[in-house]
Amino acid sequence: MQQRELGKTGLKVSAMALGTMTWGNQNTLEDGFAQMDYALEQGVNLFDAAEFYPVPSRAEYCGRTEEIIGEWFRRTGNREKVVLASKVCGPTAWCPHIRGGEARLDAKNIIAACEGSLGRLQTDRIDLYQTHWPDRNTHYFGKRGFRHTEEEQFTPPEETLRALEQLVKQGKVRHIGVSNETPWGVMRHLHASETQELPRIASIQNPYSLLNRTFEIGLAEIACREDVGLLAYSPLGFGVLSGKYLDGQMPDGSRLALFPNYTRYSGAQADAATAAYVDLAREHGLVPAQMALAFVLRQPFLTSCIVGATTMDQLKENLGAKDVSLSDEVLDGIEDVARQHPDPCP
Ligand SMILES: NC(=O)c1ccc[n+]([C@@H]2O[C@H](COP(=O)([O-])OP(=O)(O)OC[C@H]3O[C@@H](n4cnc5c(N)ncnc54)[C@H](OP(=O)(O)O)[C@@H]3O)[C@@H](O)[C@H]2O)c1
């Protein structure tokens, strides 16, 4: 497994990271343990959690993902082998179970969130603590475009960084990152760090896949020039890029069967693009999911590709993508499809 530098931190992380957001709902504690054991064996050292997980986030089991990881650390003693990432929620008006629906990216909330995560994770520090989504109106989670309102109140990134700085000074957080951010947000964080000597973000955790290459507009240049790489989430577009939902199929127990309102990677445009990528993979003797992941892995702005799996077979197939190289013919084919179906799922 290739190792890459996490921003300017000097820390090395594996080019493939282990996603965790199904553990505690779709997956059991035992499933999570088996995934962590196998991933570690395969050279994966970066695990990505969140106070919000598992998804869909619900009061009755919120936090269970971090508890599973914490329990695994306790039983295996593997804490020091892992670069542990977690996230603090942005505003949660739509999630009353997270700080009464009043979470913001301010000191009070960030400190409370971090203490909660540390307890569940049974550790004294988080290696990469990320803001899960911005504390302002902008476009993320599939929303296109931006509508500005002059009167909007939000927590300025400098205030968020000052709160995170307290945790860094206390040794509870080693490095920080953002998620679901825009070019404005990333540059604003970097500017504040430089001008006010605040901690510097090391990574941008955003969606990136064959169905959503919007990171390439704006953020890719920032990632490379500013040394703040992408941690790509949903690299298979919720599993859609495996091809398993094509022709109206809806496999039992799959994410879209269980959670039909997860429509971010569904619809006619997504289906047409997926069918074309799946055909291309098969024409070249590739497994569609592995072609999709190998495409993400070869991007120069990528630090790590966060894979998600609900079965060991999926995890093995996905981590196997590290050994798949894409020929010029396949890469040209991918660009042809992308020209015909540009970013169907932002
Ligand atoms: N920052 C954020 O806002 C954010 C958002 C989303 C995710 N994330 C992070 O990124 C990680 C990965 O995201 P994701 O789960 O959306 O990634 P994904 O790769 O797009 O989807 C993973 C899902 O697809 C299905 N799948 C995976 N491999 C497959 C294969 N080889 N063949 C067929 N189906 C397969 C599985 O679901 P089923 O078996 O249920 O179909 C699996 O849970 C998460 O765990 C989390 O750590 C972060």
The ligand as an ORCA input file, in Angstrom:
! r2SCAN-3c Opt
* xyz 0 1
  N     -17.344     13.789      4.862
  C     -18.503     13.372      4.449
  O     -19.497     14.109      4.385
  C     -18.642     11.930      4.013
  C     -19.756     11.509      3.277
  C     -19.811     10.177      2.867
  C     -18.783      9.302      3.213
  N     -17.733      9.730      3.969
  C     -16.614      8.817      4.358
  O     -16.208      8.069      3.239
  C     -16.392      6.667      3.471
  C     -16.795      6.000      2.181
  O     -18.007      6.599      1.678
  P     -19.089      5.704      0.972
  O     -19.443      4.560      1.843
  O     -20.169      6.603      0.496
  O     -18.211      5.137     -0.259
  P     -18.637      4.440     -1.617
  O     -17.438      3.681     -2.042
  O     -19.157      5.420     -2.576
  O     -19.826      3.457     -1.213
  C     -19.568      2.378     -0.366
  C     -20.796      1.450     -0.345
  O     -20.968      0.890     -1.647
  C     -21.224     -0.519     -1.546
  N     -20.027     -1.170     -2.089
  C     -18.733     -0.946     -1.725
  N     -17.896     -1.695     -2.441
  C     -18.644     -2.387     -3.299
  C     -18.301     -3.316     -4.307
  N     -17.043     -3.645     -4.546
  N     -19.326     -3.856     -5.034
  C     -20.612     -3.516     -4.784
  N     -20.987     -2.634     -3.824
  C     -19.999     -2.069     -3.093
  C     -21.436     -0.791     -0.067
  O     -22.781     -0.527      0.268
  P     -23.952     -1.646      0.210
  O     -23.338     -2.972      0.386
  O     -24.859     -1.238      1.304
  O     -24.606     -1.462     -1.104
  C     -20.597      0.293      0.589
  O     -20.992      0.601      1.899
  C     -17.429      6.620      4.610
  O     -17.384      5.447      5.376
  C     -17.015      7.813      5.429
  O     -15.880      7.494      6.233
  C     -17.640     11.037      4.340
*
